[in-house]
Amino acid sequence: MKTSQYKALLLACCIAAAAGLQAQQANVNLDYNPQKNTENLIPFSASLISPDVRDDRMVTFRVRAPEAKQVLLSGVAVLTAIGKGNKPIPFTKGEDGVWTLTVGPLEPDMYQYHFLIDGVRVADPNNTIAGFTAMPPFSTLVVHGDGPAYYDAKNVPHGLVTRHVYHSEVTKGPRELYVYTPPGYDPKKTYPVLYLVGGSGDLPHNWVYDGRVNFMMDNLLAEGKALPMVIAIPNNQVLHRNHPRHVELTFDLFEAELRKHVIPLVESAYSVRKDPRGRALSGLSMGGRHTMFIGFRSLDLFANFGILSAGDVDAEKSLAEFLNDPDVNKKVAYLFVGQGTEEAKGQMGARCVALHQALTKHNIKHEYYVGGHGGHDWSTWRHLLYYRFLPNLWRTK
C-alpha cells in the first residue's frame, strides 16, 4: 500500500471512530446521552466536567469555588428524583477548591437543577444545557438509559416548529407563539389543533426545549399511537406573575388574547378545524388553571381539555356553572386530568384530586390519571402528554 493510500485509510478510520464517539456535552448531534463522559473532554469554555453521568446512572456534579463556604444542590425536579423532597444536598470541598457531589442512581429522564453557593442561586457554570424562562435560568441534567427515550429525537420523520411574532392589542406589545405542524403537513387537508400552554414562569419555547412536545409527537406518529394534529403554543403570561391582582386579572386577559389574536392567527395561517370538537386546550400548573377557568367557560371554542398538575380545592364553587350544566357531557368530547406520582402524595396534588372528585360527583365524563416517577416538574408533564393525553385526543366523534 502506498503511503498516500495508507494516510487516506488512516484518516477515514479516524473520522469513522470520531463519528461514533461524542464528547461530553459536545452539542454535535441531538444525542440522547449528551452528558456521558466518553472522551474526558471538558465542555467548551467550561473549567470542569459537570454533570458527569455514568451508564449506571450515577451522577457527579462539580464546581470550582475555592472561596465559598457552602455549596448545595437544589431544584425540585432533581431533589424529587433523589428522594430528598425539597432539602438541598451539600457538596464536599476538595483541597483544590473544587466542590463535588455524587448522587444516584436516578431514573433515566431530564431534570432541572441549580446550585446554591453561599446562599446565591446559580446555574451550573459548566453545564452547556441551560434552560431560560420567565424565571432565573436553571441547568438540565440528562440521565440516559440504554437508548433514546420517548422524548428524544429519533430517526423518524419530523414535523416543523415555527415561531410567529405578532402585535397584541390585549397586552399592548409584540408577542410570540410557536406552532408545530406534523410530518407531511398538507395545507389541502384539515387538522385538529391543540392549544398548549405552560405554567408560572414558562415561555412558549419551554414546551419545545423542556417539554419536547415536538419530538414526542413525531415519535407517537411514527409509532401509530396518535393522530396528526397541529399544536399551537402561545404565551400565557399576560401580566407580571407577581402582580398583586394576577389571579383576578389573568383569566380574562388570556381569554381575550386567545379570542382576539392567538386563534385567529393560527386559523389564518394553518389548515385547521374551526369547530369546538376540532380544538383542544391544555396546560400545566398555571396553564392547567387557565384551561379550567377559561376553557370550561369557552365551550363555544373548545370541546377537548387536558389539565396537567392543576385543579381547585374549591371546585364546587369556582366551577359551579360548568359542573351543573346538564348538557356538559354533550359539549365535552375529551377531558383529561392528570398529575405525577410524587406530587400526588403532597399538598400540591390535593387540587387535582379535588377537581377529579367534583367531576365524578357531577357525573362528568373524564379520565383521571396519576403516573410517572416525577413530581411537579417536566418529567411529569412529558409523561402525561406522551402516555395519555396526546394518544387519546380526537378519538371521540
N, C-alpha and C positions, 0 to 999 in steps of 0.2 A: 504493500500500500504506500502510495506517495505521501510525502509529508503534508502537502496541502489537503489531500483527501482525509488524512488522519485528523488534522486540525478541524476540518469541517465536521467530521463524525463526532469528535470530542465536544465541539460547540453544540451540536444538535442534542447530544446526550445531556449536557448541562442545562440547556433550555427545557428539555423534557422533564428533567428532575426538578427544576425550579417551578415548573407549571404544577407539579404535584405537591409542592411544599409551599405553604403560605406562612409567612412570618406572623407572629403575634400582633394583632391589630394592623395588618398590612394595608387593609382597605383597598385591595386589588379587586377581589370578587365579593359578591354578596354571600360570604361564607356563613354556614350555619354554626361554625365554631371559631369565630374571629378572635377569641381571647385565649385559645390554646397555644401554648408556647412550643412551637415546633422548631424554631431556628435560634431561639435565645437572643433575638434581636429586640432592642428597646424601641418602642413606638417613636415615630419621628417627632422630634422636638421635646420628647419626654426625658426624664432623668432616671426612671426605673421602670420595670415591668409591673404593671398593676392595672386590672386584676390579672392574676395568673391562674388559669383554670385547667385542672388536670382531667384526664379521662375518668378517674374515679370520682369526679365531681367535687373534689376538694378545691377550695378557692383561697388564694393568698392575696391579700391587699398590702400595698407598700406605699409609704410616703416619706420623703426626706424633710424633716422639720427639726433640726438639731436644737433650736431654742425653745421648742414647745414643751409645755409641762404635762399636757394630756392630749391624746388623740383617741377618738371614738368612732366606731362605725354606726351610722344611723340611717333612717329611712324605713318607712312602714313595710314596704314590699320585701326587702331583704331580711329585715328582722322577723317578719312573719314566717318567712321560709326557713329561717334558722330555728324558729320556735322560741324567740326571746320576747315576743309581744312588742312593746314599744320601748324596751330598755336597751339603750345603746351599749355596744360591746367595746371594751378597751383594747387598744393595741399595746404591744410591748416594744420599748425603745432599745435599739442596739447601740453599741459604743460608737458606731459610725454616724449616729444621728438619724438612722433610718428606723421608722416605726413599722412593725409588721403584725399582721393578724391573719391566721388561717382558720377557716370555718368550713363546715360541711359534714358529710356530703349533702348537696342540695339537689332537689328535683330539677331536671332539665327545663329551663324556662328563661325568660328575660326579667330581670329585677332592677328596680330603681334604688339608688342609694346615694349617700353623701357622707362626708367626714365632718366631724366636729373637732376642730383644732383650737384648743384653749377656748372653747365655747363659741367659736366662729364657724358657721356652717359654710362649707366649701365643696365644690365638685372635686372628684378625684383628678388631680392635675396631670396624671399620667395615663388616663383613660381617654382614648380618642372618640369613644361613643358617648356623646353627651346629649341630653335632652333639653330643649328650651321651650318654655310655655309662658303663660302669663304670671308665673311664679319664678323664683330664683332657679337657676339651672341645676340639674342633677346629673348623675352618671348612670350608665346602664351596664349591668353585669349580664353576660350571656353564658349560661351554663348549658353546654351542649350534651346531647345524647349520642346515640350511635349513628345518627344521620340527620338530615334536615327535618325540622319539626313542622307541624301543620301550619305554622305562621311564617315559615321561611320561603324564600324564592326557590322554586324547584324548576326542573326542566320541563315546563308545561307552557301552553300559550298564556300570554299575559295581556291583561287589559291596560288601559291608559288612565292616568290620573292627570287632570287638567286643572290649573289654578285660574280662577276667574277673579278679577278685581272690578268692583263697581262702586258707585256713589250711593250712599243711603240717605234718604230724607228722614229716616227714623233716628239715626244716630248722628246725622249731620257730618258725614265724612266718608272717606274711602274705606271699603271693607273687602273681605275676601271670602271665597268658598272654593272647595275642591270638589271635583266630580270624577268619579270612577265610571268608565264605560267598559263592559266586558269584552273579552277577546272576540274579534269578529263582529263588533258592533256594526249594525246595518241601519242607517237612518230611514230605510224603507220599512223597517219593522217598528213596532211599538213595544216599549219595555215598561214594566212596572218600575217604580222609583222609591228608594228608601232614603229618607232624610235622617241623617245620623249625626248626633251632637255629643259634645264632650261634657266634662264636669267642671267644677270650680277650678279656674286656673288653666284649663285646657284651651288650646287653639285648634283650628281645623286640621292642621298638619299632624297633630298628635294621633289622630285616628289612623294616619298613614304610617308614621315612623315608629310610634309606640304600640298602636293597636294593630298594625299590619293588616288592616282590613282588605286592602287590595290583593295582597298575596294569599290571604285566607280565601277570598272569593275566587281567585284564579285556581287554587287547589281544589276547592269544593266543586267548581265547574268541571275541572279535569277528571275528578272522581265521580262525576254524575250524581252528586249529592245535593245540589242546589239548582234553582232555576236562574237563568240570566236576568240581571237587573242592572239598572243604573243606581249608583249610590252618590247622593249629594251630601257634602259635609260642610254645613255653614258654621259661622262663628256665632255661638250662643252667648258670648259675653257682650252684653248690650249696655252695661254701665259698670262703674268700678265695683269690683267684687266686695270691697269693704265699705261701699256706700251705705249710710245708715238706713236707707229705705230700699235696699236691694230686694228683699223678699217681697215687699209691697209692689215694686215697680217692674221687676224683671219679666214677669209673665206677660203683661200687656205689651211691653216693648218688643219682646221677642216674637210674640204672635203677630204684631204689626210688621216686623221685619220679614217674617215668613210670607205673609199675605201680600205685602207691597213689593218685595224685592226678590227674595230667595226663590219662591215657587214660580213667579213669572219669568225669572231669568232662566231657570232650569227648563221650563216648558217651552221657552222660545228657542233655546239653543240645542235641545236634545229631543229625540222622538220618544216621548214617554207618555204614559197614560195620565189622563186628567180627571179621573173619577176617584172617589174615596177608596174603593177596593183596590185600585192600582197604585195607591200611595201608602207608605208606612212612615211612622215617626218613631225613632228610638234614641235613647241616650243613657249615659251612665251617670250615676250620682246626681249632681245638679241637673244634668241633662235628662235624667230619668224623671225628675220632678217637672221639668219643662214638658216632657212627654205626657205626664199625667195631667197637669193643670192647664196646659194649652191644648194638648191632643184630645183629651176627653171632652172638652167644650167646643171642639172643632170637628165634629163628626161630619160636617159638610166637606171637609178636606181629607180626613184620614179615617181608614177603617182597620188599620193594622198598627200594632203598638208593641214596642219592646222596652220594658222598664228594667234597667240593669242597676242593681245595688241602690235602689231608691224605694220610697214609699211614704207613708204618713201614719203616725200613731193615732191621729185624729181623723182618719179617712172617712168615717161615718159622717162627719160634719163637713169637711173640706170638699168631699167628692159626692155630696148628697144628691145633686141633680143627676149626675151620671149613674150612680148606684141605684137610684129609684126610677130610672127611665124604663117603662115597661117594654120598650122596643129595642133595648140596648143590644140584645143578642142578635137582632136582625141587622143592626147597624155596624157591629164589630165583626170583622172576618177572623182576625187572629190577635190575641192578646197574650203576651209573654211577660212573666215576672220572674226574675232570677237574681241570684246572688252567689257569692263564693262560700265554700265550706267553712273557712276560718272566720269570715265576717259574720256568718250566720250564728256563730257562738257568742257574739258580743252585742253590745248595745246598738251598734250601727245596724245590725241585721234586724232589729226589732221593727224598724219602719217597714221593711219589706214584708215581714211576716204579717204585720197589721193590715197591709194592703191586701195580701193574699186572703186573709181571714174575712175582710169586708167583702171582697169579690165573691168568695164562697158563700157567705151568708145571704147575699142577694142573688145567688144562682146565676152569676155572670160567668160565662164560659171563658176559661183562661188556662194557660199552662204555668204551673209554678215549679221551679227547678232550683236545686242547690247542688253545686258541683265544682269540680276542680280542686286544686290544693291551695288556692290563694285567698287573700283577704280582700280589703277594699283597695284593689290595685289592678294594674293592667293584666296580670296573669289571669285574674277572674274574668275581666271583660272580654279578653280574647277567647277564653274558653266558652263563655256563654254564647258569643256570636257564632263561633265555628261549630260547636257541637249541638246547639239547639236552635237559636233564633234564625240564622240565615238559611239553614236547610228546610225549616218549616214555613218560611214565608211564601205566600202566593199559592199555597196548596188548597185553599178553600175557595170555592167558586162564589 
